[in-house]
Amino acid sequence: MWINLLIGLLFSAISYLLTPKPKPPKPATLDDFNIPKANEGDEIGKVYGTVWVKSPHVAWYGDFGTTPIKSSGGKK
């Protein structure tokens, strides 16, 4: 019985040591979001009333910075 237990623990330790370590995810870039962008030379249309604009011009949209998430663990 003890030999089987030791063999099981040995194989568990080997399995743990040989598992590949996951790579951390890359931070999102502006290209990952579907935000319309203003290009130089594009025409700016005039809208009167309520209409659906298929390609709006957006010159600035938020501050897309990355901040690492730090957790102290414990309580949820």
Buried (B, 14 or more C-beta within 10 A) or exposed (E): EEEEEEEEEEEEEEEEEEEEEEEEEEEEEEEEEEEEEEEEEEEEEEEEEEEEEEEEEEEEEEEEEEEEEEEEEEEE
